Amino acid sequence: MTMTEKYKILAKYIKDMSSETPDIETFISTGNHLSKYELDIDINSIALKNKMIEVNIKLKYHYKDTKVKKSHFEIIYAAIVKTDESINDKKDLEKIILCDVPNTIYPDLKKSFLDMMHNSGHPSIKLDKKIDFTKLYLEKFN
C-alpha cells in the first residue's frame, strides 16, 4: 500500500484486458506493422463513497491504417484511492487523479501490458520511454 500525505492507494488491479488477433494473416500483418502502432492513454475517474475514487488508466495500442489487417490491444488498469479529508480543492484532486496515481501505478500497468503483448505473440515489443504523467498534466492545463 502506498502512503502519501494526500492519498492512499487501497487496491490496484486489471479491470479489463483485450488482445484480439482474429487469424494468422492478421497476426503476420500485425508483426510487420508493429513499429507503426501508436500508444494512446486515457485516464478517467469515478467518485466513490467516503472520499474514495476509482482511477482508470486505459492503454490502447493501435494502428490507424484502415487498409491493413491489424490486431487490437487494450488494457484498463484501475486503482482505488482514498483521499485525505483535507483535499477539497479541485486542482489538488485533479493532480492526484491525473499525475500522482498514474505515476505510482504505471510500472505495474506497463508490466501487465507488456506481458499481454508478449503472450499475444509479440515478444519484441517494448515501451521504451517512461510516461511522465505530471508533464502531460502540465502541458494540458497550462
FIKOL-288668 format. One line per field, with one value per residue (C-alpha): residue number from 1; y, x, z; residue in one letter. Coordinates in steps of 0.1 Angstrom, whole numbers, padded with zeros to 4 digits. Example, Ala and Ser with C-alpha at 12.3 -4.5 7.8 and 13.67 -1.06 7.14 Angstrom:
// residues 2
pos <- c(1, 2) .
Y <- c(-0045, -0011) .
X <- c(0123, 0137) .
Z <- c(0078, 0071) .
code <- c(A, S) .
END
This chain:
// residues 142
pos <- c(1, 2, 3, 4, 5, 6, 7, 8, 9, 10, 11, 12, 13, 14, 15, 16, 17, 18, 19, 20, 21, 22, 23, 24, 25, 26, 27, 28, 29, 30, 31, 32, 33, 34, 35, 36, 37, 38, 39, 40, 41, 42, 43, 44, 45, 46, 47, 48, 49, 50, 51, 52, 53, 54, 55, 56, 57, 58, 59, 60, 61, 62, 63, 64, 65, 66, 67, 68, 69, 70, 71, 72, 73, 74, 75, 76, 77, 78, 79, 80, 81, 82, 83, 84, 85, 86, 87, 88, 89, 90, 91, 92, 93, 94, 95, 96, 97, 98, 99, 100, 101, 102, 103, 104, 105, 106, 107, 108, 109, 110, 111, 112, 113, 114, 115, 116, 117, 118, 119, 120, 121, 122, 123, 124, 125, 126, 127, 128, 129, 130, 131, 132, 133, 134, 135, 136, 137, 138, 139, 140, 141, 142) .
Y <- c(0000, 0034, 0062, 0099, 0128, 0134, 0099, 0062, 0035, 0009, -0015, -0018, -0044, -0051, -0041, -0051, -0066, -0073, -0088, -0095, -0112, -0129, -0150, -0158, -0132, -0106, -0119, -0117, -0082, -0070, -0083, -0065, -0032, -0032, -0004, 0018, 0011, 0040, 0041, 0061, 0068, 0078, 0085, 0087, 0086, 0076, 0091, 0065, 0069, 0081, 0102, 0073, 0075, 0048, 0059, 0040, 0042, 0028, 0020, 0013, 0001, 0005, 0012, 0038, 0024, 0010, -0009, -0033, -0063, -0054, -0066, -0047, -0044, -0026, -0027, -0008, -0007, 0005, 0019, 0026, 0057, 0072, 0109, 0127, 0147, 0179, 0176, 0199, 0218, 0206, 0213, 0191, 0163, 0166, 0163, 0132, 0116, 0126, 0127, 0111, 0079, 0072, 0079, 0055, 0026, 0029, 0003, -0023, -0013, -0013, -0048, -0062, -0046, -0060, -0094, -0093, -0082, -0109, -0136, -0124, -0135, -0102, -0107, -0079, -0051, -0026, 0006, 0025, 0057, 0061, 0081, 0113, 0120, 0152, 0166, 0156, 0172, 0204, 0206, 0201, 0226, 0253) .
X <- c(0000, 0013, 0010, 0014, 0001, -0028, -0040, -0036, -0040, -0062, -0062, -0050, -0059, -0065, -0101, -0102, -0077, -0081, -0059, -0077, -0060, -0087, -0065, -0029, -0030, -0038, -0010, 0016, 0004, 0005, 0041, 0051, 0035, 0040, 0066, 0038, 0014, 0007, 0000, -0030, -0035, -0068, -0075, -0109, -0122, -0153, -0162, -0170, -0182, -0161, -0136, -0127, -0121, -0116, -0090, -0089, -0060, -0065, -0037, -0047, -0021, -0033, -0025, -0046, -0042, -0077, -0064, -0042, -0053, -0044, -0047, -0063, -0046, -0061, -0058, -0077, -0059, -0078, -0067, -0090, -0077, -0088, -0080, -0072, -0100, -0081, -0083, -0111, -0096, -0105, -0069, -0054, -0078, -0071, -0034, -0038, -0060, -0041, -0005, 0002, -0018, -0008, 0029, 0027, 0009, 0024, 0052, 0026, 0004, 0033, 0044, 0008, 0005, 0039, 0031, -0002, 0017, 0044, 0017, -0001, 0030, 0049, 0079, 0099, 0075, 0090, 0076, 0109, 0101, 0085, 0054, 0056, 0020, 0030, 0044, 0013, -0009, 0011, 0010, -0027, -0036, -0011) .
Z <- c(0000, -0010, 0016, 0010, 0028, 0004, -0007, -0002, -0029, -0014, -0043, -0079, -0105, -0142, -0148, -0185, -0209, -0246, -0272, -0305, -0334, -0355, -0378, -0389, -0417, -0391, -0368, -0396, -0407, -0371, -0367, -0399, -0389, -0351, -0353, -0367, -0338, -0315, -0278, -0266, -0229, -0214, -0177, -0161, -0126, -0108, -0074, -0048, -0012, 0018, -0001, -0024, -0061, -0088, -0112, -0145, -0169, -0204, -0227, -0262, -0288, -0323, -0359, -0377, -0413, -0422, -0453, -0432, -0412, -0376, -0341, -0312, -0278, -0249, -0211, -0184, -0151, -0120, -0087, -0058, -0040, -0007, -0004, 0028, 0044, 0038, 0000, -0011, -0039, -0074, -0086, -0059, -0067, -0104, -0098, -0076, -0103, -0134, -0121, -0087, -0090, -0127, -0119, -0089, -0107, -0142, -0135, -0127, -0156, -0180, -0169, -0173, -0208, -0219, -0205, -0226, -0257, -0253, -0246, -0278, -0298, -0300, -0276, -0293, -0282, -0258, -0243, -0241, -0225, -0191, -0193, -0173, -0163, -0144, -0176, -0196, -0170, -0170, -0208, -0208, -0181, -0185) .
code <- c(M, T, M, T, E, K, Y, K, I, L, A, K, Y, I, K, D, M, S, S, E, T, P, D, I, E, T, F, I, S, T, G, N, H, L, S, K, Y, E, L, D, I, D, I, N, S, I, A, L, K, N, K, M, I, E, V, N, I, K, L, K, Y, H, Y, K, D, T, K, V, K, K, S, H, F, E, I, I, Y, A, A, I, V, K, T, D, E, S, I, N, D, K, K, D, L, E, K, I, I, L, C, D, V, P, N, T, I, Y, P, D, L, K, K, S, F, L, D, M, M, H, N, S, G, H, P, S, I, K, L, D, K, K, I, D, F, T, K, L, Y, L, E, K, F, N) .
END
